[in-house]
Amino acid sequence: MILTSKNNPLIKETAALKDKKARKQQGMFLVEGRKMAVECQNSDFEIDRVFVSENYAGEVPFAENDIVRVSDDVFRFLSDEKTPQGILCRVKIPTRALTAPKGKCLLLDGVADPGNVGTIIRTANAAGYEEIYLTEECADPYSPKSVRASMSGVFFTKIYRANRSEILSVLADTPIVVADMGGVNVFSFAPPASFALAIGNEANGISGEVEAAATHTVKIPMQATQESLNAAISAGIIMYVLGKDQFND
């Protein structure tokens, strides 16, 4: 059977997951495209439903009982992409109790752009930062744009969202390294064995609370003609510089 009505309750509640309020209410988010769907399937995340458009010609590596087939028009209604790929999953958001990190980790302090959040998650996964703490002011890491930008990093990192004071409480025994232009040159900085790298808001930087809790401050040196770098670019550079020892052969 192919669902053809946008008013179908299953279709309506799934399409609503493009909005933060519905994701919070339902505890689910959307994953689009075959590659992302397969990588989600290979992670610990639980896929609730798989939606496939009627003219999708690619492989569908899921059990038929898990698949909901829909018209192309309905699929466009579900999709957040300009050019829908014809397959998307409804996935349960994992519930995690806020706990202290086991190694080096990230603290995103009000990073507001979902593309930046997703890109930082992607780089964190690549660079071995397994735990990521997001303050409540951050963009939703499970928004379609963040998930897309994470390129599956969202499936393989542990993401915690809480208010700033709760996060700083669990990081009480963890050195906090703040990225700020008032810091020391990151290329000559010797990091602690474990630490939390704090990345601030794109416009306003690090909050006063995190700045007060910081044990170290580092900067990326740059030409005088350039005032700053994109938050995700900065985070990526610093993550790799501070974690370079793990990549030494």
N, C-alpha and C positions, 0 to 999 in steps of 0.2 A: 504494500500500500504506500502511496505517495501522498504526503500531506500538502495541501494546496492553499490552506487558509491561514492568513496571518493572525486570525482571531482564535486559532486553536490555543487552548490554555498552555500546553507545553511550549509552543512556539513563542507565545507572548512572554512567558516567564524566562525563557532562554534569551530572547532578544533584549530583555531588560537588564541582563548581566553586563551590557555595555556601560551601564551606569553604576557608580560607586555604591549608591544606596542599596540597590538590588543585590549587588555582590555581598554586601555586609549582611543583608537579611537572609539570603539564601545560602551563604557560605560557599559560593561557587564562582568560577570565573571561566572565561572562554579562551580556547587555544585554537588557532587557525592554521591550516596548511598541513599537508601530509608529513613533512619532515618534523615539524614541531609536535604533531600528534604522536608519531612513532617514538620520539625522544621522551615525551611525557609518559607513554606506555612503558618505556624502559626505566622509568624512575619509580620512586615510592609513592607518587601521587595517584589518587584514585579517580579514574575517568568514570563519570556518571552516565553520559550518553554521547554518542557519535552521530553527527548530522551530515548527510551526504546529499548533494544536489543530484537531480535526476539525470543530468547530462555529464556528470563527473566521469571521466574516462580513466582515471588513475587507479592504482591498487588501493584496496581498502583492507588493511591488515587487522581487522577486528572481527569478533564473532558476530554473526548476523543478528543475534538477539539483542546486541548492544546498539545496533544501527537504526537510525530514524531517517528514512528517505523523504526528501522534500522537493517541491518544485524549485526551479531556478529562481523564480520570483521570491519565494519564501526564503530561500537561502540568502539572497541579497539583503533581505530584511534582517536576517540573523547576523550577517557579516558586518565587520567594522572596516573592512578593506575596500579600497576603490575598485580593485580588480579581485573579486572573491575567487578563492582557489578550489572551492567545491567540497571541502571537507573541514569540519570543525568539531571540537570536543567541548563538552561541558564538564568541568573538572572541579573536584572538591578542594577548597582552600584548607591546607593542613592547620590543625590547631596545636600550637606549641606553647608550653609554659615558659615564661621568661627565665632564662638561666645564664650563668656566667660563661664566657667563651672558653674553649679548650686550647686555643692558640691565637695567632694573629687574626684580627677581625676588623670589620668596618663599622663606623657609626655615621649614618647619614643624618645630619642635623638640619632638617628643613629643606632638603633638596626638592624643589617644587616642580620641576619639569619631568613629566613621565618618561620622555625619551632619555633624559639624563639618568634617571633612576634605573631604567632597564639596561642602559649601556654600562653603567657602573656594576650592576649585578653580573652582566656578561663577563666583564673584565675580572671581577672578583673570583668568579668560578674558574677562569683561566689561570689566574695568578695564585690560587690556593688560599683565598680568604673565604673560609667555609661558612662563617657566621656573619650576618649583616643585621645591624640594629637600626631601625628607622624611627625617628621621632614622629609624633602625630601630625606634624606640619608637612611631612614629606608627601609627595605624590604617591598614589596607590600603586604598589609594585605589581598588583594583579589586574591593573587596567589593560585593555587591549594594546595600547601603545607601549606600555612598559614591558609587557610580556613579549611583544614582537621584537622590541629592541634588545631584550635579554638573550635572544637566540638560544633558548633552552637553559640559560644560567639559572632561571627562576626555579627549575626543577631540581637542581643539584647544589643549591646553597640553602642554608637554614636562615629564614627571614623572620625577624621578630619586630613587631610594631608595638610601641608603648609610649607613654608620656616621657618627657625628657628626664624627670627626676627618677622615675623607675629604672630607666636604662642606666643612668649614672650610678644608681645603687648597685646594680649587678656588675657594673664595671669598676666598683670601688677598689678592687685589688689589681686592676689592669692599668698599666701606664697608658695614657691617652696622648696620642701624637696628633696635633692639630695642623692642618694645612692652612697657612696664612702668609701673606707677603712680608710680615714682620718677623718671620722665623729665620732659622739658620739654613744654609744651603743644604738641600736634601741629599745632594750627591756626596757630601762629606760627612753626613750624619750617620752615626752608628746606632741603630735601633736596638731596643731591648729584645730579649729572646721572644717575648710575646707582647702584644700591644694592640690597642684599638686606634685605627687611623680615622680621624674625624674630618668629614667633608661638609662644609657649610652651605647655606642657601646661596643661590646664584647671584642675587642682588645684594644681600646683606651680610653674607659670610657666616662665621661661627657665632652662635648665641653666647650671651654673657655667662650662662650657666656652664656650658661646655668649656668655654675659655677659662673659667675659674678652676675647673677640674683638670685641665690639661697639665701634663708633666713635661711635654716637649712641644715646640712649634717649629715647623719646617716650611721652606718655600722652594719653589722652582725658579731658578735664576732665568731672566729673560732680557732681551734687548730693551733699551730705554724707550724705544718707539712702540712697545707693546705693553699695555697696562696689565692684562690678565689673560687667562686661558679659560676655555669652557670647563665647567665643573667636572664633566665626565672625562675629558682629556687629562685634566690635572690629576684626578683620582687614579687614572690608569698609569700615568707616569710614576706617581709616588708609590703606588702599590708594587710595581715591579722593582723600583729602586730599593725600597725597604725590604723586599722579599727576595732579592737577587741571589742570596746564598743558597736557596733551595734549588736553583737552576744550574749551579756550578757542577760541571762534570768531574 
